[in-house]
Amino acid sequence: MEPNDHYSINLFYSDRDGCWVADVPDLKYCTAFGSSPAEALQEVEVAKAAWLEAAYDVGKPIPAPKYRAVIYQLTAVG
């Protein structure tokens, strides 16, 4: 496990759930919620650490960070 791996995080407001949602697309089901963007980000960092630790403990492959939001993909091209 590489503790310095940087995974992209999606952050958005969900009208359906009435809260902010943060998720790590490279880590299946790694999602957290909060009443503010900062809270959702803080919670997803906790979830990400737990996800990585659990995967490491059971010998599950830990995916390399690959997902990048479209905005970053576009700036890399031009």
SULTANOR-V354565 format. One line per field, one symbol per residue. phi: phi as a letter, one per 40 degrees, with the letter a starting at -180 (. if undefined). psi: psi as a letter, one per 20 degrees, with the letter a starting at -180 (. if undefined). burial: 1 if it has 9 or more other C-alpha atoms within 8 Angstrom, else 0. A space follows every 10 residues. Layout:
phi=???
psi=???
burial=???
//
This chain:
phi=.ccccbccbc bacbcccgac bbabdcbdgc babacbdccc cccccccccc ccccccccgc cbcccbcbcd dccccccb
psi=poijpopqpp pqpohgikrq ppqohiopjn qrqrirgggg gghhhggggg gggggghjjp poqqphppqh hhhhhhg.
burial=0000001101 1001000011 1111111001 1111001011 1011001100 1100110000 0000100000 00100000
//
